[in-house]
Amino acid sequence: MRAPTARAGQTQRHRAHVRQPHQTRKLKRPLSGLLKCGCCGAGMAIKDTRKGRQRIQCTQMKETGACAHRRVYDLDAIERTVFDGLKANLTTPDLIALAEGRKDSFERGGRIVL
């Protein structure tokens, strides 16, 4: 019988900390963790809910007041704008043809190259 090596111990510890799919939290909003402040680069967080709509603001501003960006944004309006833009830009005939060509290449065993 072999004695466990340091590497084997590291692997076991790593596996213990890796989250399995059933252990991960489902994001409540599609853009969670992706929105950043344009002034300081900090994340944006829920400030409050007004009239049933969530509003976000810079976390640096919210927590420490260190950011000068004091504006509050309607999260539903941001999501709607982002997804409308994606829909408009990703459904052009050129991109659809490109995607179909890459799909055919991938199905034939090719690699996808971006």
C-alpha positions in Angstrom: 0.0 0.0 0.0 1.3 3.4 -1.0 1.5 6.3 1.5 -0.6 9.3 0.5 1.5 12.0 -1.1 1.1 15.7 -0.5 -0.3 16.1 -4.0 -3.0 13.5 -3.2 -3.9 15.4 -0.1 -4.2 18.7 -2.0 -6.5 17.0 -4.6 -8.7 15.7 -1.9 -9.0 19.1 -0.2 -9.7 20.7 -3.6 -12.5 18.3 -4.3 -14.0 19.1 -0.9 -14.2 22.8 -1.8 -15.5 22.4 -5.3 -19.2 23.0 -5.5 -21.3 20.4 -7.2 -24.1 21.6 -9.6 -26.8 20.9 -6.9 -24.9 23.0 -4.4 -24.6 26.2 -6.4 -27.1 29.0 -5.9 -29.3 29.9 -8.8 -29.0 33.6 -9.7 -32.1 35.6 -9.1 -31.5 38.0 -12.0 -29.8 37.3 -15.3 -27.2 40.1 -15.0 -26.3 39.4 -11.4 -22.6 40.1 -10.7 -22.1 41.6 -14.2 -23.1 45.2 -13.7 -20.2 47.6 -12.7 -20.1 51.3 -11.8 -18.8 53.4 -14.7 -17.1 55.8 -12.2 -15.2 53.5 -9.9 -15.6 50.0 -11.3 -17.2 48.6 -8.2 -20.2 46.2 -8.5 -23.8 47.4 -8.5 -26.1 46.2 -5.8 -29.8 46.3 -5.0 -30.5 49.6 -3.2 -34.2 49.2 -2.6 -37.5 48.3 -4.2 -39.8 51.1 -5.2 -43.3 50.5 -6.7 -42.4 46.8 -7.0 -39.3 47.5 -9.0 -35.8 46.8 -7.8 -33.3 49.7 -8.0 -29.5 49.4 -8.0 -26.6 51.7 -7.2 -22.8 51.5 -6.9 -21.8 49.4 -3.9 -18.9 51.8 -3.0 -21.4 54.6 -2.8 -23.9 52.5 -0.9 -21.5 51.1 1.7 -18.8 53.7 2.2 -19.8 56.8 0.2 -16.4 56.7 -1.5 -17.8 56.9 -5.0 -19.2 60.1 -6.5 -21.7 58.2 -8.7 -24.9 58.7 -6.7 -27.4 57.8 -9.4 -29.9 55.0 -8.8 -31.0 52.8 -11.8 -34.2 50.7 -12.4 -32.9 47.2 -12.8 -35.8 46.1 -15.0 -35.1 48.9 -17.5 -31.4 47.9 -17.6 -32.2 44.3 -18.3 -34.7 45.2 -21.0 -32.2 47.5 -22.7 -29.4 44.8 -22.6 -31.6 42.0 -24.0 -33.2 44.2 -26.6 -29.7 45.1 -27.8 -28.6 41.5 -27.8 -31.6 40.5 -29.8 -31.2 43.2 -32.3 -27.5 42.6 -32.8 -27.4 38.8 -32.7 -30.3 38.1 -35.1 -28.8 39.8 -38.2 -28.7 37.5 -41.3 -24.9 37.7 -41.4 -24.5 36.4 -37.9 -27.1 33.7 -38.3 -25.4 32.4 -41.4 -22.0 32.5 -39.6 -23.5 30.5 -36.7 -25.0 28.0 -39.0 -21.7 27.5 -40.8 -19.9 27.0 -37.6 -22.5 24.5 -36.4 -22.1 22.5 -39.6 -18.3 22.6 -39.1 -18.6 21.5 -35.5 -21.0 18.6 -36.4 -18.4 17.4 -38.9 -15.8 17.2 -36.1 -14.3 20.6 -36.6 -13.3 23.0 -33.9 -15.0 26.2 -33.2 -12.7 29.1 -33.7 -13.8 32.6 -32.6 
